[in-house]
Amino acid sequence: MEASSSSPSSSSSVTVATGDRFRLHDRLELLEFADKYVVKSFESPNRGFSISREDGDIQPLDGADVDPPVRPYRTSTIYGVAGTIRLVAGTYILVITSQKEVGEFLGFPVFRVMSMQFLPCNEALKFSTSEEKRDEAYFMNLLRIVESTPGLYYSYDTDITLNLQRRCKLTDGWMAKPIWKQADPRFVWNRNLLEDLIEAKLDEFVIPLLQGNILCYRTRMWRRGANLQGDTANSIETEQLLETEGFRSSFLQFRGSVPLLWEQIVDLSYKPRLRIIDNEQTPKVVERHFLDLSQRYGDVVAVDLTDKHGDEGLLSAAYANEMKTLPSVRYCSFDFHHFCSNSNFDKLQILYDQVSEDFEKQG
């Protein structure tokens, strides 16, 4: 691994490259001092940064940090910095304290986050009011939940948020970009947490985390329908990769909430009622949704699996009506609940027959 040199005051970021691809530092030393934390690479000890324990200010390493005159009161090994978050009276830095290699993606190791910890940079809390301290304690409890977030994956060598089909269309030199710049922001779990590290130009330490598993990229929310930009709730991109004798094949599916303006308030009932929102923008919302999908993936086949009775039936009918105005998108309706109830999954052959020609056209 080689790192290009740059002074701490330089406005350009330092890149860590192996050949023609970018690589993150994979094993870090965390030094804890009374006034700051210092994070630096084991392999390149002059590469790293410090975080003020008073206000969370991040600075690249200087000479005093590389060879500190005072010994830290605690030293430990971490495997990445997932980002920072600012609460009422302080900033907290989220570090990966343990990980496990779980497989490979395109020949590069992929790791699962096994444990994380928030480090407080909230010395200013002592000057806060009692109400601010109470609020800070409440939010700190929420951070404990974040520490145990399941299903987070990453790689030090490559971005794992882009599907193979998109990667094949990338221009030369793409892999030399910082990994966070390669990533699809829709599937970066810690996207907002990384802002301070990115602003400090610490590209070699910015780790995009994916929540899901190695083959399934997802963003899950307690939401329904689409927003005015056409983005749908509960969007999941699933890619199945087949590699054999140097040949790679990718089968890609994207699922999400029905791209209309509607809502379903989650409550304790088995099947909460849903409400379709009457809005003149609905046709544009549907158009924006499928325009985005077409630009990202090419030809699109929209498969509607909703129930054709009750509230879902009304939603399905509204969806089918809007799709009539989009002749460029193939719409296929299949009442999954009706055909496949009681585990009659052999009835999926009916759906396969409807879309088989589309599969052949798409290769």
Secondary structure, 3 states (H helix, E strand, C coil): CEECCCCCCCCCCCCEEECCEECCCCCEEEEECCCEEEEEECCCCCCEEEEECCCCCEEECCHHHHCCCCCCCEEEEECCEEEEEECCCCEEEEEEEEEEEEEEECCEEEEEEEEEEEEEECHHHHHCCHHHHHHHHHHHHHHHHHHCCCCEEECCCCCCCCCHHHHCCCCCCHHHCCHHHHCCHHHCCCCHHHHHHHHCCCHHHECCCEEEECCEEECCCCCCCECCCCCECCCEEEEEEEEECCEEEEEEEEECCCCCCEEECCCCCCCCCEEECCCCCHHHHHHHHHHHHHHHHCCCEEEECCCCCHHHHHHHHHHHHHHCCCCCCEEEECCHHHHCHHHCHHHHHHHHHHHHHHHHHHC
